Amino acid sequence: MEQSKKLGIEGEIAACEFLISKGYTVRETNWRLGHLEIDIVAQEPGANCLHIVEVKTRTDPGPFDPMHAINAKKIRNLVNAANGYISQYQLPMSVQFDVMILEGIAPNLNIQFIPDAFQPPLRSIR
């Protein structure tokens, strides 16, 4: 398996474990709608809010900020995927977009959870 793919999978597993430890229910991982993908779909207990979680994993906290990888196109894709998820399952819920940045090598990962990391644009253009 390609090293970056393995790192991504390890990061997503660690991200799920982190969310579960905080009381979230992980509804889906790597949910796909065509070419669109949501890394993690989660929900807090008792909340009527769906959390769409984008996971960024890297081994070295170099000068590149992983938040720069979440650009306008990525945001559009996440919003469109979230709309598809809500439509497919007919969920009357609000949506929050979170980001998790994981740095290091499993099991020694530094996890930064950024809830409500960005707001969707007023209009999504495909």
N, C-alpha and C positions, 0 to 999 in steps of 0.2 A: 504494500500500500504506500502511496506517495506520502512523504513526511508531512507536508502541509495539510493534507486531508486527515491524516491520523491526529495531528495537533488539533484541528478543528473539531473532530469527533470527541477527543478528550476534553476540550473546552466546553462543548455543549453538555456533556455528561456532568462535568463539575458545576456548570451553571444550573442544571436541573436539580442537582443535589443541594445547591445553595438555596434555590427557591423553595424547595420542599422543606428545608430546615427552618425557613422563615414562615412556614405555614401555608404556602401556596399549593394549589393543586396544578400539576402539569397536565394539561388536556391533550397536547400534541407536541411532537418534536418533528422538525423537518417536514412540515405540512406544505404540500405543493398544489399549485393551481396553474397548470401549464408550465411556463418557464419561471413563474414567481414562486418564492419560497419564504416561509416564516420559520425561523430557527426554533422558537419556543412559543407556544400559546399557553398561558397560565391564568389562574384566577385565584384571588385571595378569598379565604372562607367568608361567606356571608356577603360578599361584595357583588354588586351588579356591574362589574367592570372587567373587561377582558384585557389581559396584558399581552401585548405583542412584543416579544423580547428578541432583539438582535444581539448576537454574541460575536465578539471579536476576541480572538486568542492569538497571542504571540509569545515567543520564548524569551525575547529580550526587550526590555523597556527602552528601546532606542529613541532617537529624536523624532520619529514619526508618531504623531498622535492618531490612534485608531479611530477617533471620532471624525477625522477627515475622510475616512472611507465611507461615511454615511452622508453622502452628497444628495443633491436634489433628485437625481434619478433613483437612488436607493430608497429615498423616502417615498417617492411616487410608487415604486414597486411594492413597498411594505404596505402602504395605504390601500392599494388595489388588492393585494393579497388579503388584507384584513377584511375589506369589504366582501371579497369572495367567500371568506370563511364564515362571516356573519350571515351572509345570504344562504350559503349551503346548509347551515345548521339552524337557520331561522332564529337567531339569538337576539332578543331585545336588550342588548347591553351597550354600555358605553365602551370606548376603547382607549387604552393608554399605551403609548409607545415607549418602551424602556430599552436601555442598552446595558449590556454587561461586558466589561473589558477584563480579560483574564491574562495575566502575565506570569511567565515562569514555565516550569515543567511539572506535570502532574506527578505526585499528589501535592507538590509544593507550589500552589498557585496563589498569586495575589489577585483577589477579586474586587473589582470596583463596580458597584451596582448603581446605575443612574436612572432612577425612576422618572417617568414623564420627560424623557430626554429631548423630545421634539414634538411639536404640534404638526398635525397634517396640514398641507396647504388647503386653502379654501376650496380649491378645485383641483382635481387630479386629472392630468392629461396623459393619455396612454401613448 
